[in-house]
């Protein structure tokens, strides 16, 4: 296993990856609903992109590091 993959695996343990997904879900549930209520469409789109990015990044790294 390359050195950088082992280093990344030691930095991103299970709790960090789960925390990353939880942050994405929190942003999606709290901020997106707040922006919908106030009709801030630009901020709504940005919040959706950020929350989905957090969730996809966390899940992808979790699966990738379980395979390696």
N, C-alpha and C positions, 0 to 999 in steps of 0.2 A: 504494500500500500504506500503510495507517495506520502512524503512528509507533510505536505500542506493539507492533504485530506485528513490525515490523522490529527493534525492541529485543529482543523475546523470541527472535526468530530468531538474533540475534547472541549472546544468552546461552546458549541451548540449541543448541549445535552438535552435529555427529554424534557426537563422542566422549562428550559428556555424556549424550546420549540412549541410546547403547549401554551406557554405564556404569550408567545407571538400570535397564535391562533386566537386566544382569548382577547387580546388587544383588538384584533380585526373584528371579531364579533361585537365587542363593546362599541367600537366606532360605528359599526353598521347599525346597531340597535339604538344608540343614544344620539349620535350626531345626525345621522341620516333622517331620523324621525323629527328631530328639531328643525332641520333645514326644510323639510317638507312642510311643516306647519307654518313657517315664516316665508315660504315661497322664494327661497334663495337657491335658484336652479344651478348657478355656477358652482357654489359651494357644495351643493348636493352631489353633483357629478364628481367633484374632486374627492369628497368624503367616501363615495362609493368605490372609486378607483383605489384609494388608499386602503380601505378596509378589505376589499377583495385581494389586493396585492399582499397584505399581511397574511391573510388566510391561506392563499395559494402558496406563498413562500414558505410558511411554516409547515404545511402539510407535505409539500414536495421535499423539503429538507429532511423531515422526519422519516418519510418513506425511503429516501435515498440513503440516509445513514443507517437505516435498519437493514438494507440490502447489502451495504458495504461491510 
